[in-house]
């Protein structure tokens, strides 16, 4: 017997898509660029390298711009944090947040998590290959 309350229905996907489209349009109009989250991760990585090895970062063409930067100064970092917290809050309010890992009958949890990590790494490398310049230059 499950003691969990019944989850609430999902939002209408057409309304959600319209909301995302309007948000993307607002970002282009106000900021001049889209809502790419990879720039937030590039900023976090750059600040981390500049903090851990400031001499290396100062002499590096890419990491040099992050030597005096603060990770919270980039608005896309705030966006990614908002997406994470908003998704968590939405899941909690709709009774859909559970500490489980879904997997198929032929996959173990470890294999599922390993493949998700590998896929995310490949996506991050692809995002960097698509935009080798500094994250501020690329429109994502």
Secondary structure as UniProt FT lines:
FT   HELIX           13..31
FT   HELIX           38..52
FT   HELIX           54..58
FT   TURN            61..62
FT   HELIX           63..66
FT   TURN            67..68
FT   HELIX           71..73
FT   HELIX           75..93
FT   TURN            94..95
FT   TURN            105..106
FT   HELIX           109..130
FT   TURN            135..137
//
